[in-house]
Amino acid sequence: MWERYHIPDLVANPFIGKGRPKQERVMRMKAKVCLRGLAASAALLLAAGQALAGPEARFSSFAYDGRTQERVTVQPGQYRNPILSGYYPDPSVVRVGSDYYLVNSSFAHFPGLPVWHSTDLVNWTQIGNAIDRPGQLDLSGRAVSEAVFAPDISVHDGTFYIVNTCVQCRGNFVITARNPAGPWSDPIWLPFEGIDPSIYWEGDKAYIVNNRAPDETPRYDGHRAIWIQEYDWRAGKMVGPSTQLVNGGVDIRQKPVWIEGPHILKKDGWYYLTAAEGGTSVNHSQVVFRSRKLRGPYVPFAGNPILTQRDLDPARADPVTSAGHAELVQTQNGDWWATFLAVRPYADDFYNIGRETFLLPVEWKDGWPIILPAGRNVPFAQRMPALPPEERPALPTSGDFAYVDGFDGDRLAMQWVGIRTPKTLFHRLDKGDLVLTTAAALGDQSGTPAFLGRRQQHHVATMRTSLSFKPEQDGDRAGLAALQSDQSYLFFGLTRLGGQDVVALYTRAKGEERLITSAPVDNRGPMTLTLRADGGRMAFDYAGAGGMGTLVSDLDARFLSTHEAGGFVGTVVGPYVWTH
């Protein structure tokens, strides 16, 4: 279990709170009060007065207990992969002295771009969300898997930079912060097309490298290119010519697809360009090129890819698949490591929990980096980096773990996310309860539902809440939602059907929402709702003053997998309410 923790500073939005890292120096970094953020909080609270009127649902706790499906023995001196379990894709990492900071994609979930801190590359504590104010990005109308794609974090002259893409928003942008915990600036919008920008710093100059269209008519679907252009970080604008560095991928004759996620580093007089190739599914890989000059020409490594799992037997036990989108980082001791995304299917290509963050050492051989030799499985247990070991965090992110959120503070923990940016608040914390009032309905992409969730981080997981809610009209509902997209979700909770209070299960799998089953309940007091997941199956239990039972014991939940729902996120589970 873990203790809830709050600090009374750096809260840029009452929608979310800030966690306390254990490292004292990080606490000192967070000691400065963000007046602009507090002013924004006050304005939102004022605006929320109208939104918080009306029927309410009260949730007194949210409990999570997760177990890994693979059984792995982690020896002394080893760590466990993935290092960030569940929906934490597209990791970007940077070192500042002996501190490491990492950021992940978050798409249309808000707050977004979770920012992490570690001193050993293994044990991570979330210290903020880079997108935590509704005014930073307008995500109105965005599908869950649109909006904030792969970020890149870097630092120069004491300022942290995140360069990113908001897909179907306004394109590419840069945000900055003096403190990686926040507050982060409003976006500086950039004029080029494409996705996955990153910044390469050389002296006092900055260059942005990213995925763009090729300088010719695309030869095939997925034909993209990697480009570089100077970024005037003082003026916040692109300058000078754009130069195409890679056309298509390692070998355009083979029609490589979706070259993306590029990063440049310099070592021993060589510029190394690493990028993902093959798309983010089972053909995903990481490739590398090098050049004596920043703008090329870049020559691909003959041993590419330097990381992939696509050539392994798909029937192998406990597979890790879709590995790629890596970034290399050098430790203060001179060693090299790579963070990357991969997935852990429970069967075939089915996984409900999204793409996860993994860590592996990098070996340099004959002037080229290799993350994983060809034909090798991504290991679940690996020798620790040669860094001062850090204690397991209060809220673990790897292996088996459990936590309870009792809603006992004045702000939500920063791990809670909703869908799209709220125009007005639909929640408050009151005497140890999370209180929700109605907003948009699930499935209404034009609005923001009254839904707050936590990532499902294990295929084997139990998620539980205690709810007090009195439906007033047929169709009013409150309970737990498990959501993969606006078209793929389930709802389990209290509602009214034919004038009778019932506990019900609804699902939507890209078609119309449908009622699976319901059971009358004596709704005299708090109702405990439990969702039990085991791979692609789910069970739903309820208990209250009027009795207890299992509403559904074996639901086929593969519609919550990326394979079926599509997109790039993982299942998010949590309280939801909608009333007429």
N, C-alpha and C positions, 0 to 999 in steps of 0.2 A: 504494500500500500504506500501511498505517498501523501505528504502533508501539503495542503494548499498554502500558497505563499503569495504575498503582495508586497509591493513597495510603493510609497506614495509619490512617485515621480515618473516623469516621462510617459504619462498617459495621454496620448494624442486623441483618444476617442473612447467614450464610455462603453462602446461596444466590446471592448477588449481590455484586458489587464496585462501587466508585465510580470514575468516570473523573475525570481531572484537567483542568479548564478551563484555557485558556491565560492568562486574565486573572489578574493577580496578586491583585487585590482579591477575586476569587471564591475563590482559594486560601486567602486569609486567613479568609474566611468559613467555610471547611471545616476549619479547624485545631482545632476543639474536639472532643474525643473523646466519643462517646456511650456512657456507661457502661451505661445500660439496654440499648442495642442489643447491646453486647458480651456482656452477661450472657445475653441471649436467644440469641446465637450459640453461646455455650458450652453452653447447655442443649440446643440443637438438635444440636450435634455429639455430645453425650453420648447423646442419644436415637437418633442415627443409627447407633450402633455395631452394633445388631442388624440394621438395614436394610441395611448395607453388606456383610453376609456373603453368601456364595453365589457363583454364576456371575457373571462380569464381562465386560463389553465395554470395550475400551480404544480411545479415539479420540485420535490424536496431533495432529490439526489440523482446522480448518474454514476453507475458503477460499471467498470470494464475489467474483464479477466481474460487474457489472451494466452494461448499456447501455440508453439510452433508445430506444424505438421511433421517436419523432419526431426528425427531424434539425433542429436549431435552431441558428442562429448568434447567439451572445450577444456583442453589441458591448461595447467598453470603456464602463464606467459603467452597465452593465446587470446584472441578476441573472436567474437561471433559476427558473421555476416548474415543478413544485411546490418549495417550500422544504424540505419534509420528504417525501421519496419513500416510497411504500409505505404500509402500514397504520399511519397516524397521523391518525385522524379527530378531529372535534369539537374543534378547537383553541380554547383560551382564553388570552388574553395580557394581561399587566399590565406597566406601566413603573414602575420605582423609580429616580428620577434619570436616569442615562444607561444603566441596565441594564434589559433586557427578559427576562421569564420567561414560559414557555409550558408548558401541560400538555395532554395528549391522553387520550382514552378508551382503555381497555384490556380491558374486558369481563371474561371469566373467565381471562385470562392473568395469571400471577404471576411476578415482581413486576409491579405495575401502576401506572397513572398516571405515565408518564414525564414528568419535569420537565426543561426546557431553559433555557439561558441564551444571550443574544446581546446585542451592543451596536449592531448595525446592522439588526436585523429580518430579515436574510437568512441569515447564517451562524450556525448553532445548534450548541451542544454540550450533550449530555445530562449533567446534573449529579446526577441521582438518580431514584429511583422513590418516589412518595409512599406507595404501599402496598408495603412491603418486609419485613414481618414476618408470619408465619402467624397470629399472634394478633390482628392488626388487623381482618381480615375473614375470616369463615368462608365460603369459596366451595364447600363440599362439595355435590356433586350438581348444580352449576350447569352448564348448557349453555355452550358456548364463547361464544356471542353474548348470554348473559345477564350478570348481575352489574354491573360498574362502567361505567355510562353516562356521558354528557357531563359533564365536570367544569368548574368555574369557579374561577379563581384570582384573588385580590385581596389587598390589603395594607392594614393599618390599625395605626397606632401601633407600627410595627416588627414586627408579627406578620403572617405570611402565612396566608391562609385558603383552603382548597379546600372548596367545597360540592358535593355529588355525590349520585348515586342508585345504590344497589345493587339492581338489579332481581331480584326473586325471593329477595332476602336479607331485609334488614330495612327497606328503603326509603331515605329521604333522610338524609344525615348531613353533619357538618362535621368536618374535621381541621385542625390548625394546626401551624405551625412558626415558629421565630424565624429559621431559615435555610432558604431554599427547597430547598437540597440535602438537607435532612433533618437529624435525624429528624422525622417527622411524627407527631402524636399519634394515639392511638386515637380511633375515631369518637365524636362526640356525635350521638346519633340524634334525628331531628326527627319530629314527629307528623303531618305532612301527607302526603297521597298525591300521586302524579304523578311527573314526571321533570324533569331539566334545571334544577335550581335555580341561581340566581346571586345574589350579594350586591351590593346598591347601598349605598354609604356616603355619608351626608350629615352632615357634622360628626362628632359622636361617636355617631351613631345608624346602625344597620344595618337594611336591609330585604331580605328574600328574595323574589325574583320567580321563578315557575316555572309549568310546565305542570300544570294540574289539570283535573278534570272541570268542565263548565260548571254554572252555578247553575240548571239546568233539565234536564229529560230530554233526553239527546242526540238531535238531530234526524236524524243520519245517522252512518254509520261513519266514525270519524276526527274527529268533532266534539269539540274540546277548547277550553280557555280558558286565559288567562294571569291569574294572581293575584299579589297582593302582601300581605305581612304583615311586621310589625316583628320583628326578631330581637334579643333581648337577648344580646349577645355576651359580656358579663361572666358572666351566669348560664348561658349556653348553652341558651336555650330561646326558643320563640316566644311573643310577647305581643301583646295587642290584637287587633282585628278583622282578618279577611282580606277583601280587596277584589278583586273581579273587574275586571280592566282591559280585557281584549279577549275577546270571545265569538266563537269560531270562527275569526276571522281578519280579513282586510281587508274582506271583504263577505260576510256570512253567507248572503245570498241566493244566492250562487254555490257554497255548500257547500264552503268551503275546509277542507282536512284537515290535521291534525297541526301545529297552531300550537305551536311548541316552541323550546327554546334561547333564551329571552329574556334580554336585557341592557338595563339602563337607564343612560343617561348624561345629564348636564346641560350645556347649552351656551346662552349668551346668553339666560338666563331661561326656556328651554324644557327640559322633560324629554322625552328621546327614548327610546322603547322599540323596540328592534329584535328581530326574531325570525325563525326559519325557518318556512316554510309550504310545504305540498305534499308532505311526506314526503321521506325522504332518498334517493330514487331519482331517475329522470330528470325528475320534476316539481318537484324541489327548488327553493327560492328563498329570498331574504331580503327581508323587508318592514320598514317603519318606520312608527311612529305618533309623535305628539307631544302634549304637554299643558302647560298653564301650572302645573298642580298635580300633585304626585307620584302621588296616587291617582286622577287623571283628572278629567274624561273625556279619553280619548285619541282623536285624529282621525287616520285613515290618510292617508299621502301619496298624492296623486292620481296620481303617477307610479310607484307600486309595480308590480312589485318593483324593488328597488334592485340586485339581483343575481340572475341566473338564466341558464341555457343551454337551457331547455326549448323555446324558440320558434325555435331554429336548426335548419337542415337536418341531420337525423341522418346523412345520407350525406356530410357535409363531411369533408375530410381531417384526420387527427390531432385528433379531437374531444376536448374536455374537457366532461364532463357532470356532472349532479347537484350543481351548485354551490349552496352555502348554508351555514347554520350559522356565520354570521360574527360576529366581535366586533371593535369599533372600538377603536383606541388612538391617543392623541395623543402625538407625539414631543416631546422637550424644545425643539424648534424651532417647535412650534405646528402642524406638519403632522399630518394624519390618515391612518391606514392601517387596513386590515382583514385579519385572518387568516380563512380559511374553508376548508371542505372541498370537494373535488371529486374526480372520478375520470377516468382516462384509459383508455377501453376499447380493446382491440385489435381488436374487431369487434362491430358492433351494440352490445348492452349487456353484453358479456362482458369482465370484468376479474378477474384472479386475485389482484391485489396489494392490494386493499382501497381504502379512501377515504384521500385524502392531504391534506396541509396546503398551501394556496396563500396568496399575499400580493398585495394590490393597493392602490394609493393610493385615498383617499376624497376626492371633490370635494363641497364644500358649495355648493349652488345654491339661491337663494331660501329659505334657511333649512332646507333638507333635505339629508341626505347621500346621495350616489350612489356606489356602488362600481364599477359597470360600466353604461354606458348600454345601453339596450335594443338587441338585435340584434348586439352585439359579442361576438366570441369571447374567452374568457379567454386572455390572451397567455402564451406560454411565455417570452418575454424582455420585460423591463420595466425602466425606468430605476430605478436604485438610490435608496433613501431618502437624503435630505440629512443623513446621519449619518456620523461617522468610520468609514471602511471597516475591516472586520475581516478578518483572514486566513482563508482557507478552513480549516475545522477539520481536525484530524488524521484524524478519521473523518467524511468528507463525508456530507451528507444529500440532496444535489441533483445532478442531472446524472449523468454516467458516473463510476463509482468502483469500487474493489476494495479488499479487505482480507483479511488472514489472521489468524486467532486460533490461536496455538500452544499455548494452555493452559499457559503457562509461569509464571503467578503462583500465588498461594495462594487466589485467589477468582476466580469468573467475572466477566467484564465485565458491566456493568449492562444491556447490550442483550439478554442471553439471557433468555428467558421459557419457562415451562412452562404446563401447563393445570391450573387450580385450585391452591389452596394445599396444599403437601405437609404431610402429618402427620409423616412422618419423611423424612430425606434419602435420596436414591437415587443421589447422585453424590459424587465427590471429585476433586480434582486431585492427581495423583501423578507426579512426575518428568516434567513436560511432557505428560502424558496426561490427558484427561477420562475418568474411569472411571465407568461406569454399572452398577448392579445392578437386578434386576427389580423392578417395582412393578405397577400395574394395566396391563391391556392397552389399546391404542388402541381406542376405541369404548366403553369401560366408563365411563359417565358417573358412576357411583357412586364412582370412584376417581381417583387421580392417576397417569397413566402415567409411566414413566421416560423422559421426552422433554424435551429442551431444544432450543429453536429460535431462529433469527434470522428477522426479517421478510424475505420476498422483496420487494425494493424496486424491481425493474425487471421488465418483461415479458420482456426478453431478458437472461437471467442464467445463469451457471454456478455451481453449488454443489458443493463437493468435500470429502470427508473421507477419512482413512486409518484403517482399522479392524482390530483384532486381536480375533478372537472364535472360540471353539470350541463349536459347539452340542453339547449332550450328549444331547438327545432330539429326536425328530421334532417340529417346530413351534417349537423355540427359535429366536429371531431377533434380529439386531442389524444396524443400518445407518442409512440416512437415511429419515426420515418427512417428508412434506409434508402439512400438515394445515390444513383450512379449518373443520372441525367434527368432532364425535365420529362423525358419520355420513358425512363426506366427507373422505377422506384417501387417501394411498398410502404404501406401504412398499417400499423398494428396499434389499436387502442380503443378508447371509448367513443361511441357515437350514438345516435338515436335513429331507429328504423321503425316505421309504423307506430310512432309514439312510445316505443319501448327502448329504454337504455340497454345497449348491448356492447359487448366487446367484439371487435370485428377485424378481419384482415382483408385489405385491398391490395392488389398488385397492378402495376402497369408495365407492360413489356413491349414498348414501341407502338402499341395499339391503343385501344380504349382502356381506361381503368376498369377493373372488374372486381366484384366482391367474391372472395374465395369462400368465406363462411363467416357466421356470426353466432353468438350465444347470448341469451338474456343474462343480465347481471343485476344484482341488488346493489345499486350504486350509492351506498350510505356513507362511505368514507374513502380514504385513500386507496387507490388500486396500484398494485405492483405489477409492472409489465416486464417480461423477460424475453429477450430475443437470443436464441442459441444458434450459432453458426458452426457448421462443420463442413468445410470445403464448399461444395455446391448445394448443400442441403441446409435448411433452417427449420427451427421449431419455435413455437410461440406459447408462452405460459402466462397466466394471469392469476392474481390472488388478491382478495379483499375481504371486507367484513361479511360480504354475502356469499363467500365461497371461493374456490380455486379450481383451476383446471388447466389443461393443455388444449388450446384452441386448434392448433395444427401441429402435428408432430414431425412431418417430413415433407416440407415444401421444396420443390425443385427451384433453387434460387440462382440457377445459371444465367437467368436474364439480367442479373446484376454483375455479370462478368464483363470485362472489356470486349471479349470475343463476341458477345451478343449485343451489348449496349453500344459498342463503339466508343470513340473518344479516347481521352488520355488521362483520366482521373481514376480514383478508386472510390469504393463505397464509403459514404459518410453517414453516420447514424446518430440520431439525437431527437430531442423534443420538437414537437410540431403541433400547431393548433390552426384550425380554420373554422369560422362560424359565419352564418348568414348575416 
